[in-house]
């Protein structure tokens, strides 16, 4: 497995394509098609990713052999590294890629002198919650965020000390 920092238009296109594939498959059963479409446009479109990178968010592609199988996005926030996105194609889940991606994020946090990693996860995304707990994250509370157009993100906040 290789993790590559995103820096080109082509790599951003790959992020957008992976997001559409992964979100459509994984999140429609959890939050519905309308909210998935809205969130893809707002947070995972090529333009949104470009704006996030310009504002300091770091994106990384996960590559196995010759194929891109997922992606990560992080950004420093105070004394923590916020893990904004970590997604792996369904055909590649439960093979250790997520664990290796989290280890990569832990290394990034330590290199930047940050003491913890924080993330949010949908309360109904039980498989992701279990995976995060398995690698040492703990639930630190609930968080409901209005994201516009009548949609909310109803999440758990999780964190891990590094």
matplotlib code that plots the C-alpha trace (Angstrom):
import matplotlib.pyplot as plt

x = [0.0, 1.2, -0.1, 0.4, -0.2, -2.7, -1.2, -2.4, -5.7, -5.7, -5.4, -8.3, -10.3, -9.5, -10.7, -14.0, -14.5, -13.7, -16.0, -18.9, -18.4, -17.8, -20.4, -23.1, -22.5, -21.9, -23.9, -27.2, -28.5, -27.4, -28.5, -30.4, -29.7, -30.6, -28.2, -25.5, -25.9, -25.9, -22.8, -20.9, -21.5, -20.7, -17.7, -16.4, -16.6, -13.5, -14.1, -14.7, -11.6, -9.5, -10.9, -10.1, -6.6, -6.1, -7.2, -4.7, -6.5, -4.1, -5.5, -3.9, -4.7, -4.4, -3.0, -2.7, -0.7, -1.8, -5.3, -6.4, -8.6, -9.4, -8.4, -7.7, -8.1, -6.7, -6.0, -4.4, -6.8, -5.2, -3.4, -5.1, -5.1, -8.7, -9.3, -11.9, -12.1, -10.9, -12.6, -11.7, -13.6, -16.0, -14.1, -10.9, -12.4, -11.5, -8.1, -6.1, -6.0, -8.0, -5.7, -2.6, -4.2, -4.9, -1.2, -0.2, -2.4, -0.9, 2.6, 1.5, 0.2, 3.4, 5.6, 3.6, 3.8, 0.0, -1.2, -4.4, -6.4, -10.1, -12.9, -16.6, -18.6, -22.3, -24.1, -25.6, -22.3, -21.8, -19.1, -16.9, -17.5, -16.3, -13.3, -12.3, -12.7, -10.6, -7.7, -8.0, -10.4, -13.0, -16.4, -16.2, -19.8, -22.5, -22.5, -25.3, -24.2, -26.5, -24.9, -27.6, -30.5, -32.4, -29.7, -27.7, -24.8, -25.7, -22.4, -20.3, -17.1, -14.2, -10.6, -7.3, -4.2, -1.0]
y = [0.0, 3.5, 6.8, 9.8, 13.4, 15.0, 17.8, 17.6, 18.2, 14.5, 13.4, 15.6, 14.0, 10.6, 11.8, 13.1, 9.7, 7.6, 9.8, 9.3, 5.6, 5.1, 7.5, 6.3, 2.7, 3.2, 6.3, 6.1, 3.4, 5.5, 9.1, 8.7, 9.6, 13.3, 14.0, 12.0, 14.0, 17.3, 16.3, 15.1, 18.4, 20.5, 18.6, 16.1, 17.8, 18.7, 22.4, 21.7, 19.6, 22.3, 24.9, 22.7, 22.1, 25.9, 26.4, 23.9, 20.6, 17.8, 15.1, 11.7, 8.9, 5.3, 3.1, -0.7, -2.1, 0.0, 1.0, 3.9, 2.3, 5.2, 8.6, 10.5, 14.2, 15.8, 19.3, 20.6, 22.3, 23.7, 20.9, 18.1, 16.7, 16.5, 13.4, 14.8, 11.9, 8.3, 6.2, 2.9, 1.1, -1.6, -4.3, -3.4, -3.1, -5.5, -6.1, -3.7, -0.7, 1.5, 0.5, 1.4, 4.7, 5.5, 4.6, 7.0, 9.8, 9.1, 9.6, 12.9, 14.1, 13.1, 14.8, 18.0, 17.8, 17.3, 15.3, 13.8, 12.9, 13.9, 12.9, 12.8, 9.7, 9.3, 7.7, 5.1, 4.2, 1.3, -0.5, 2.6, 3.2, -0.3, 0.1, 3.4, 1.8, -1.1, 1.2, 3.1, 5.9, 6.7, 8.3, 11.7, 12.9, 13.7, 16.5, 17.7, 20.1, 21.9, 21.7, 23.6, 22.8, 21.1, 18.5, 17.8, 15.7, 13.7, 12.4, 11.1, 12.9, 10.5, 11.1, 9.3, 10.4, 9.9]
z = [0.0, -0.9, 0.3, -2.0, -1.2, -3.6, -5.6, -9.2, -11.1, -12.1, -8.5, -7.5, -10.3, -8.8, -5.3, -6.8, -8.6, -5.5, -3.4, -5.7, -5.8, -2.1, -0.8, -3.1, -2.1, 1.7, 2.7, 0.8, 3.2, 6.2, 5.2, 2.0, -1.6, -1.4, 1.5, -0.2, -3.5, -1.5, 0.5, -2.5, -4.3, -1.2, 0.2, -2.3, -5.7, -7.6, -6.8, -3.1, -2.8, -4.5, -2.1, 0.9, -0.2, -0.8, 2.8, 4.3, 4.2, 3.2, 0.9, 0.3, -2.1, -1.0, -3.7, -3.9, -6.8, -9.8, -8.4, -6.2, -3.5, -1.2, 0.2, 3.4, 4.3, 7.5, 8.8, 12.0, 14.4, 17.5, 19.3, 17.3, 13.8, 12.5, 10.4, 8.1, 5.6, 5.5, 2.8, 1.3, -1.5, -0.2, -2.1, -0.1, 3.4, 6.2, 4.7, 7.0, 4.7, 7.1, 10.0, 7.9, 6.9, 10.6, 11.4, 8.6, 10.2, 13.6, 12.1, 10.5, 13.9, 15.7, 13.1, 13.6, 17.4, 17.7, 20.7, 19.4, 16.4, 16.3, 13.9, 13.5, 12.4, 11.6, 14.6, 12.3, 10.6, 13.0, 11.0, 10.9, 14.7, 15.4, 13.2, 14.9, 18.4, 17.3, 16.5, 19.8, 19.2, 21.9, 21.7, 23.4, 22.7, 20.2, 17.7, 15.4, 12.7, 10.3, 6.9, 4.9, 2.7, 5.6, 6.2, 9.4, 10.3, 13.4, 14.5, 17.4, 18.1, 18.5, 19.5, 20.0, 21.9, 20.0]

ax = plt.figure().add_subplot(projection="3d")
ax.plot(x, y, z, "-o")
ax.set_aspect("equal")
plt.show()
